[in-house]
Amino acid sequence: MRYTFAPLEGVTGYVYRNLHRRWFGGVERYYMPFISVGQSRSFSPREWQDFCPEHNESGDLVPQLLGKDAEGFIWAARELRALGYREINFNLGCPSGTVTAKGKGAGFLTRPAELEAFLDRIFSALEGPISIKTRLGYAAPEEFSALLELYNRYPIAELIIHPRVRQDFYRCAVRMEAFEAALRHSRNPVGYNGDLMSLSDCAAVEARFPSVTSLMLGRGLIADPAFLRPEKRTRERLQAFDEALYEGYRTMFGNDRNAIMRMKEVWYYHIHLFEGGEKLAKRLRRTTDRVEYCAAVQEIYRTLPLREHAVQGWTG
Ligand SMILES: Cc1cc2nc3c(=O)[nH]c(=O)nc-3n(C[C@H](O)[C@H](O)[C@H](O)COP(=O)(O)O)c2cc1C
């Protein structure tokens, strides 16, 4: 089974990806958080910083594009391929209101005619692998059979399905029955993504769906960076990783404040690898100061027992 790291905007930027690969690894491929494409034919400096080859250690890395403008997608895909990236992933899952209101991400799923024209154009213009990360629909999973009919018309390198609809955001249980039907009827290879928190969760999905080509891990892997390398899950190694991450962000941002803010995004999930972390999580949330931040992290490592795997204690 191929394990991959999901893209998480605001969390799995190049600093995180490089350090994760160095300290823990276990995933074959890292997907980059989305790059927005429109009519501007330019990348923002922040996007460029994230995908430029100088910032990315070698390995299997897949950039992801978000948008509804086919010519913008083609332009960006060609630019990325010129830098050495092979596969390009297309985001049809982002549930954020500001994205869907513009008909992008999961919002594109409500416009099948436009989506068809978009896919016709990009698949005829571009050579090389294009994968898609999708939800089951916008409002209801019944939307997926028509979407799958559309996807089946294109040579999608891999259809990665997060079995929720947009209106679910990340709440409620993943819709396994609908995933099963999707897998049965897809002509393209199918990857699974959603709520995998332990190796036994992964084994259960693998056993139930042996034809799945990959398992994509997101928040569970942020919570426990040693998810796929349990032999490396020691307090010393985890603490050293967290420190390296913080230092990496200090260098990237050039200040403590932003580095701490970025670390808080990580800790939102990571704290659930520790037993009884609620009080210290609250303390971390309030911190804006380097000394306080470091003291709270020290206390986490000094006082809280490590769990065997993280639990899903977050709300989003
Ligand atoms: C903070 C955050 C940022 C995300 N950013 C992206 C993104 O840039 N592109 C994308 O396709 N999905 C994004 N996602 C969705 C994840 O890739 C993944 O599909 C989702 O977290 C469910 O998988 P999990 O349960 O393993 O975390 C994001 C999710 C979160 C919580």
The ligand as an SDF file (V2000), in Angstrom:
LIG
                    3D

 31 33  0  0  0  0  0  0  0  0999 V2000
   -6.1900   23.0750    8.0280 C   0  0  0  0  0  0  0  0  0  0  0  0
   -6.4800   22.2420    6.8110 C   0  0  0  0  0  0  0  0  0  0  0  0
   -5.9470   22.6240    5.5810 C   0  0  0  0  0  0  0  0  0  0  0  0
   -6.2020   21.8450    4.4330 C   0  0  0  0  0  0  0  0  0  0  0  0
   -5.6640   22.2190    3.2220 N   0  0  0  0  0  0  0  0  0  0  0  0
   -5.9050   21.4550    2.1190 C   0  0  0  0  0  0  0  0  0  0  0  0
   -5.3320   21.7730    0.8470 C   0  0  0  0  0  0  0  0  0  0  0  0
   -4.5650   22.7280    0.6730 O   0  0  0  0  0  0  0  0  0  0  0  0
   -5.6400   20.9600   -0.2040 N   0  0  0  0  0  0  0  0  0  0  0  0
   -6.4550   19.8620   -0.0710 C   0  0  0  0  0  0  0  0  0  0  0  0
   -6.6980   19.1460   -1.0390 O   0  0  0  0  0  0  0  0  0  0  0  0
   -6.9820   19.5370    1.1200 N   0  0  0  0  0  0  0  0  0  0  0  0
   -6.7110   20.2870    2.1990 C   0  0  0  0  0  0  0  0  0  0  0  0
   -7.2230   19.9140    3.4110 N   0  0  0  0  0  0  0  0  0  0  0  0
   -7.9130   18.6090    3.5240 C   0  0  0  0  0  0  0  0  0  0  0  0
   -6.9100   17.4910    3.8680 C   0  0  0  0  0  0  0  0  0  0  0  0
   -5.9940   17.2990    2.8240 O   0  0  0  0  0  0  0  0  0  0  0  0
   -7.6480   16.1660    4.1260 C   0  0  0  0  0  0  0  0  0  0  0  0
   -8.4090   15.8570    2.9860 O   0  0  0  0  0  0  0  0  0  0  0  0
   -8.5630   16.2510    5.3390 C   0  0  0  0  0  0  0  0  0  0  0  0
   -7.8760   16.7790    6.4600 O   0  0  0  0  0  0  0  0  0  0  0  0
   -9.1470   14.8710    5.6730 C   0  0  0  0  0  0  0  0  0  0  0  0
   -8.1270   13.9250    5.8780 O   0  0  0  0  0  0  0  0  0  0  0  0
   -7.6530   13.5300    7.3880 P   0  0  0  0  0  0  0  0  0  0  0  0
   -8.8870   13.1010    8.1090 O   0  0  0  0  0  0  0  0  0  0  0  0
   -6.6410   12.4570    7.1990 O   0  0  0  0  0  0  0  0  0  0  0  0
   -7.1000   14.7840    7.9700 O   0  0  0  0  0  0  0  0  0  0  0  0
   -6.9930   20.6730    4.5460 C   0  0  0  0  0  0  0  0  0  0  0  0
   -7.5310   20.3040    5.7860 C   0  0  0  0  0  0  0  0  0  0  0  0
   -7.2670   21.0610    6.9100 C   0  0  0  0  0  0  0  0  0  0  0  0
   -7.8700   20.6260    8.2350 C   0  0  0  0  0  0  0  0  0  0  0  0
  1  2  1  0
  2  3  1  0
  2 30  2  0
  3  4  2  0
  4  5  1  0
  4 28  1  0
  5  6  2  0
  6  7  1  0
  6 13  1  0
  7  8  2  0
  7  9  1  0
  9 10  1  0
 10 11  2  0
 10 12  1  0
 12 13  2  0
 13 14  1  0
 14 15  1  0
 14 28  1  0
 15 16  1  0
 16 17  1  0
 16 18  1  0
 18 19  1  0
 18 20  1  0
 20 21  1  0
 20 22  1  0
 22 23  1  0
 23 24  1  0
 24 25  2  0
 24 26  1  0
 24 27  1  0
 28 29  2  0
 29 30  1  0
 30 31  1  0
M  END
$$$$
